[in-house]
Amino acid sequence: MSDKKETWMDMEDKKIVYGQKSPDHERKITYNIDRCTGCGLCVKACPLRCIELAPMSEVATGVIDVPPIFIDHTVCGFCGICVGVCPFHSLKMEMDGEEFDIEEVGAKLIKDVEITEKCLPCRLCAKACPEEAIELVLEPIDRMDYIEGEIEEVEGEVEFNEDECVYCGLCEGLCDAIEVVWRDPTPDNPNPIEEIILHKDKCDFCKVCEVVCPKGRDCFKVDADITWKVKEFSPKGEIKVDKEKCVYCGTCEELCPFEGIIVHKPFEGDITVIEEKCDPEGCEACIKICPGRAFFVPKKESIHDQVPKIAVRKGSCNFCGACENACRLEIVCAKRDKMNVTDFPIRSNTNTWKRAFDLLVDGAEPFESYTFLQPPPVEEVEEKEEEVEYREVDESILEGIRAGIDSVLSELDKSKVRFQMERGEPEKVKKTLEKKK
């Protein structure tokens, strides 16, 4: 029986399936294009160097529409290291038709979201998640369930102290007097609540808001002599996290005022930007590629304000490095000081796995210093030398062509032209370039 391995590639929706079939097993690696951010960790770790990163600046800004990575399946050893280092579940592996945990053959990055006993739960994290990976299952809150007796007409005063509000959203729908105004979270302000409006003229001073609000009378304060009793409140429900969608950015943990959710990120590190060299107009590659939406252009309150050209909210960064790959000016640096990884099993290729993971952390030895698996030998084909007749080229013509190319490249590097390209205005770009002729 032949021990030759057959490889193949197929497309399923927005997924690319790579396969390898041998007499003993059939392996598949499924690449989910939509889940891939172009972080390049698989490129760094691949022992056979068969994964190539696309030009991420152009991918991030939409200049080209291609997958962020390319895998040469004819060279791939289907070892599974790329699956183990992927933080976003964009790569999965099957053996003989069944998906299996990569820990069975190697290791994987540790990334998890933990819901602690301090979680109420409330509405905040579910509304703020940039990937809609958090679902709140909460029983409806009926204020009448917390009142013993009948509400009678009384006189009183009610105040809402917004400075004490934690924006949990539990008061939403409690009564006609409280209105919660939601907003779409933005990188510069991930809080999903715009404001909470208290309509004092609609309040009947039932005092249920005082027990529902986690901050109690520090937030809602009702002064009235009531004849009914208000029961203690505890929200009934749970928070569910879809770990296939989660990018472990940490936004939910950063916003939670109760330490009710903890994000275990795959890396610890830092991110720096040489913002004075940044020109975000017409680019915004880092903003568009970041899975945690950590980058933003600070807004000016007035024309006299001095604000950075670009800013990053480090609490929402998981240090994957997608932003670094996407920056054409090379002024973004995602530094990974430590990684969280499962134990490596004792196998014949354990050192290969360990060394591959080491490359994800800054300060690791260069690729060439490691002894990795070798790619399959390429069959040598004898090349026949052919005499090629070269014609003489007029150097003055070449100089003119080079000058023209340099002029065009110089114009393409300007923010105005890049902005026109991004907006899909080729005619305006053409006119701009023609003026330089």
C-alpha positions in Angstrom: 0.0 0.0 0.0 1.3 3.4 -0.9 2.1 5.8 1.9 1.7 8.9 -0.3 -0.5 11.6 1.2 -3.0 13.4 -0.9 -3.9 17.1 -0.2 -6.9 19.1 -1.4 -8.6 22.4 -0.9 -12.3 23.3 -1.1 -14.6 26.2 -0.4 -17.7 26.1 1.8 -19.6 29.4 2.1 -17.0 31.7 3.7 -14.8 28.9 4.9 -11.8 27.3 3.2 -11.3 23.6 3.9 -7.9 22.1 3.6 -7.5 18.3 3.6 -4.8 15.7 3.8 -5.6 12.0 3.2 -3.2 9.2 4.0 -3.7 5.4 4.2 -4.3 5.8 8.0 -6.1 9.0 8.5 -7.9 12.0 6.9 -7.2 15.4 8.4 -9.0 18.6 7.7 -8.3 22.2 8.8 -11.3 24.6 8.3 -10.5 28.2 8.0 -13.3 30.6 8.8 -12.5 33.8 6.9 -15.0 35.9 8.8 -13.5 35.0 12.2 -9.9 35.8 11.1 -8.5 39.2 12.1 -5.1 38.9 10.4 -3.3 38.9 13.7 -0.6 36.7 12.1 0.0 34.5 15.1 -0.4 31.4 13.0 2.1 32.8 10.5 4.7 33.3 13.3 4.1 29.8 14.8 3.9 27.6 11.7 7.0 25.3 11.7 6.8 24.7 8.0 6.3 28.3 7.1 3.4 27.4 4.9 1.1 30.3 6.0 1.4 33.7 4.5 -0.2 36.9 5.7 -2.1 39.1 3.1 -1.2 42.8 2.8 -3.2 43.7 5.9 -3.2 47.4 5.4 -5.1 47.0 2.1 -7.3 44.3 3.6 -8.2 46.4 6.6 -9.1 49.5 4.6 -11.1 47.5 2.0 -8.7 48.2 -0.9 -8.6 44.5 -1.6 -11.0 41.8 -0.7 -9.0 38.7 0.1 -8.7 36.3 3.1 -6.2 37.6 5.7 -4.1 34.5 5.5 -3.1 32.0 2.8 -2.2 28.4 3.6 -0.2 26.3 1.2 -1.9 23.0 1.8 0.7 21.2 -0.4 3.4 22.0 2.2 1.2 21.9 5.3 1.9 19.0 7.7 -1.5 19.3 9.4 0.2 19.3 12.8 -2.5 21.7 14.3 -0.2 24.3 15.7 -2.0 27.0 13.9 -5.3 25.9 15.5 -3.7 26.0 18.9 -2.4 29.5 18.6 -5.5 31.1 17.0 -7.3 33.3 19.6 -10.5 33.7 17.6 -11.5 30.2 16.7 -11.0 30.9 13.0 -9.1 27.6 12.5 -10.5 24.2 13.5 -9.2 20.7 12.9 -10.9 17.4 12.2 -9.6 13.9 12.3 -11.4 11.2 10.3 -14.6 13.4 10.1 -14.7 14.4 13.8 -13.7 17.7 15.3 -11.3 17.2 18.2 -9.7 19.3 20.9 -6.2 20.3 19.8 -5.0 19.6 23.3 -5.1 15.9 22.4 -2.1 16.4 20.2 -0.5 19.6 21.5 -1.5 22.7 23.3 -3.7 25.9 22.9 -3.9 29.4 24.2 -5.9 29.8 27.4 -8.8 32.2 26.9 -11.9 32.2 28.9 -14.7 34.3 30.3 -15.7 33.7 33.9 -19.0 34.8 35.4 -18.4 35.2 39.1 -20.8 35.0 42.1 -20.8 38.8 42.2 -22.8 39.0 38.9 -26.3 40.4 39.5 -27.0 39.8 36.5 -27.7 43.2 34.8 -27.9 44.4 31.2 -24.6 46.2 30.9 -22.1 43.7 29.5 -24.6 42.2 27.0 -25.3 45.6 25.6 -21.6 46.7 25.5 -20.1 43.5 23.9 -18.6 44.5 20.5 -19.2 41.0 19.1 -22.7 40.4 20.6 -21.2 37.3 22.3 -23.0 37.9 25.6 -26.7 37.0 26.1 -28.7 38.1 29.1 -31.5 35.8 30.2 -33.4 37.8 32.8 -36.9 37.3 34.1 -39.1 40.4 33.6 -39.1 42.7 36.6 -42.7 43.6 37.7 -42.6 46.1 40.5 -45.9 44.9 41.9 -44.2 41.6 42.8 -42.2 43.6 45.4 -45.0 45.5 47.0 -47.0 44.2 49.9 -50.3 46.0 50.2 -51.9 48.5 47.9 -50.3 51.6 46.5 -52.2 54.7 47.6 -51.8 58.3 46.5 -49.2 60.0 48.6 -47.1 63.1 48.4 -43.4 63.0 48.3 -40.1 63.8 46.6 -37.9 61.7 44.3 -34.3 62.4 43.2 -32.0 60.6 40.8 -28.2 61.0 41.4 -26.6 60.2 38.0 -23.1 60.5 39.5 -23.8 57.3 41.6 -25.5 55.4 38.7 -23.6 52.3 37.5 -25.7 52.0 34.3 -26.8 48.5 34.9 -30.1 49.1 33.2 -32.2 47.1 35.8 -34.5 50.0 36.3 -35.6 49.9 32.6 -39.3 49.2 32.4 -39.8 49.4 36.1 -42.3 52.2 35.9 -43.4 55.1 33.7 -41.3 57.5 35.6 -37.9 56.0 34.6 -36.7 56.1 31.0 -33.4 54.4 29.9 -31.9 55.8 26.7 -29.7 53.3 25.0 -26.9 54.1 22.5 -24.6 52.1 20.3 -21.2 51.7 22.2 -18.3 53.4 20.5 -14.5 52.8 21.1 -14.1 56.1 22.9 -17.2 55.5 25.0 -18.2 51.8 25.4 -21.0 52.6 27.8 -24.2 51.5 26.1 -26.5 53.9 28.1 -26.8 57.5 26.9 -28.7 58.7 29.9 -31.4 57.8 32.4 -34.3 60.2 32.5 -36.5 60.6 35.6 -40.0 61.9 34.9 -40.9 63.2 38.3 -44.4 64.0 37.4 -45.1 60.3 36.7 -43.7 59.0 40.0 -46.1 57.5 42.5 -43.3 57.2 45.2 -43.6 53.4 45.4 -39.9 53.2 46.4 -39.3 50.0 44.4 -36.5 51.7 42.5 -34.6 52.0 45.7 -34.5 48.3 46.2 -34.0 47.4 42.5 -31.1 49.7 42.0 -27.8 48.1 43.2 -26.7 51.5 44.6 -30.0 52.0 46.5 -30.8 55.4 47.9 -27.4 56.7 46.8 -28.8 56.7 43.2 -32.6 56.8 43.6 -33.9 58.6 46.7 -37.6 58.7 47.4 -38.9 60.6 50.4 -42.5 59.8 51.2 -44.6 58.3 54.0 -45.9 55.1 52.5 -48.4 52.6 53.9 -47.2 49.6 52.0 -44.1 47.5 52.4 -41.4 47.0 49.8 -39.7 43.6 49.6 -36.0 42.9 49.0 -35.0 42.5 45.4 -32.7 40.1 43.7 -32.7 39.8 39.9 -33.4 36.3 38.5 -31.4 35.3 35.5 -28.0 34.5 34.1 -25.4 35.7 31.7 -24.4 33.3 28.8 -21.2 33.8 26.8 -20.9 32.4 23.3 -17.2 31.6 23.3 -17.2 31.0 19.5 -18.0 34.7 19.1 -16.0 36.1 22.0 -12.7 37.8 21.1 -11.6 38.1 24.8 -11.1 41.9 24.5 -12.1 42.6 28.1 -14.6 45.3 27.4 -17.2 43.6 29.6 -14.8 43.2 32.5 -13.7 46.8 32.1 -17.3 48.1 32.3 -18.7 45.8 35.0 -19.0 47.7 38.3 -19.5 44.6 40.4 -16.5 42.4 39.4 -19.1 40.0 38.1 -17.2 39.0 34.9 -13.6 38.2 34.5 -11.9 37.8 31.1 -8.8 35.6 31.0 -7.0 37.0 28.0 -4.5 34.8 26.0 -1.8 37.4 26.4 -0.5 40.0 28.8 1.4 42.9 27.3 1.2 46.5 26.2 0.3 48.4 23.0 2.0 51.6 21.9 1.3 54.0 19.1 3.6 56.8 17.7 0.5 59.0 17.4 2.3 62.1 16.1 3.3 60.1 13.0 -0.3 58.8 12.4 -2.5 60.2 9.7 -5.9 58.5 10.3 -7.7 60.5 7.7 -8.6 58.1 4.9 -6.9 55.2 6.6 -8.2 54.1 10.0 -6.8 50.6 9.3 -6.2 49.9 13.0 -9.7 51.0 13.9 -11.3 48.8 11.3 -9.2 45.7 12.0 -9.3 45.6 15.8 -11.6 42.8 17.0 -12.1 44.6 20.4 -12.7 48.0 18.8 -10.0 49.5 21.0 -8.8 52.2 18.6 -10.5 55.5 18.0 -9.9 59.1 16.8 -10.4 61.4 19.8 -13.0 64.1 19.2 -12.4 67.8 19.7 -14.8 69.7 21.8 -13.5 72.9 20.1 -11.0 73.8 17.4 -8.6 74.9 20.1 -8.5 71.5 21.8 -5.2 69.5 21.6 -6.0 65.8 21.2 -4.0 62.8 20.0 -4.5 61.9 16.3 -5.3 58.3 17.4 -5.9 56.7 20.7 -6.3 53.1 22.1 -8.3 51.9 25.0 -5.9 49.3 26.4 -8.6 47.6 28.6 -10.2 46.3 25.4 -7.0 45.1 23.8 -6.0 41.4 23.8 -2.6 42.1 22.2 -3.3 39.9 19.1 -1.2 42.2 16.9 -3.8 42.6 14.0 -3.4 46.4 14.3 0.4 46.2 14.0 0.1 44.2 10.8 -2.5 46.6 9.4 -0.6 49.8 10.0 1.2 50.8 6.8 3.4 53.3 8.6 4.6 50.7 11.1 3.9 52.9 14.1 1.7 50.5 16.1 3.5 48.0 18.4 1.6 45.2 20.2 4.0 43.8 22.7 3.3 40.4 24.2 5.2 39.9 27.5 3.4 36.7 28.6 1.1 34.1 27.2 -1.4 31.8 28.9 -1.2 28.3 27.4 -2.2 24.8 28.4 0.3 22.2 29.4 2.2 20.5 26.6 1.7 16.7 26.4 4.8 14.5 26.3 5.1 13.5 22.7 7.8 13.1 20.1 7.0 16.6 18.7 6.6 18.4 22.1 9.6 20.6 21.5 8.3 21.7 18.1 5.1 22.8 19.8 6.9 24.6 22.6 9.2 26.5 20.3 6.3 27.5 18.0 4.4 29.0 21.0 7.6 30.7 22.2 7.6 32.7 19.0 4.4 34.4 20.0 6.1 36.2 22.9 8.4 39.2 22.3 12.1 38.4 22.8 11.8 34.8 21.5 14.7 33.5 19.4 14.4 33.9 15.6 12.9 31.2 13.5 16.2 30.1 12.0 17.6 29.0 15.4 15.0 26.3 15.8 15.0 22.8 14.4 11.5 22.3 13.1 9.8 19.8 11.0 11.0 19.9 7.4 8.6 20.4 4.5 8.2 17.5 2.1 11.0 17.3 -0.5 10.2 19.1 -3.7 10.9 17.0 -6.8 13.7 18.5 -8.7 13.0 19.2 -12.4 16.0 19.6 -14.7 15.9 23.0 -16.3 17.1 23.5 -19.8 19.1 26.6 -20.3 17.8 28.7 -23.2 19.7 31.5 -24.8 17.8 34.8 -24.3 18.5 37.7 -26.5 18.3 41.0 -24.6 17.8 44.3 -26.4 19.4 47.5 -25.4 17.2 49.9 -23.4 17.4 53.7 -23.6 18.4 54.8 -20.1 16.8 58.2 -20.6 13.4 56.5 -21.2 13.9 54.4 -18.0 14.7 57.4 -16.0 11.5 59.1 -17.2 9.4 56.0 -16.3 11.0 55.8 -12.8 10.3 59.5 -12.2 6.7 59.1 -13.3 6.2 56.1 -11.0 7.8 58.0 -8.0 5.5 61.0 -8.7 2.4 58.7 -8.7 3.5 56.9 -5.5 4.1 60.2 -3.8 0.5 61.4 -4.6 -1.0 58.0 -3.6 0.6 58.5 -0.2 -1.3 61.7 0.5 -4.2 61.6 2.8 -6.6 63.3 0.3 -5.9 60.7 -2.4 -6.2 57.8 0.1 -9.5 59.2 1.3 -10.8 59.3 -2.3 -9.7 55.7 -2.8 -11.4 54.5 0.3 -14.7 56.2 -0.7 -14.5 54.5 -4.1 -14.0 57.6 -6.1 -11.6 56.5 -8.9 -12.5 59.5 -11.2 -11.4 62.0 -8.6 -8.2 60.0 -8.0 -7.6 60.0 -11.7 -8.1 63.8 -12.0 -5.7 64.4 -9.0 -3.0 62.3 -10.7 -3.5 63.9 -14.1 -2.8 67.3 -12.6 0.7 66.1 -11.7 1.5 65.1 -15.2 
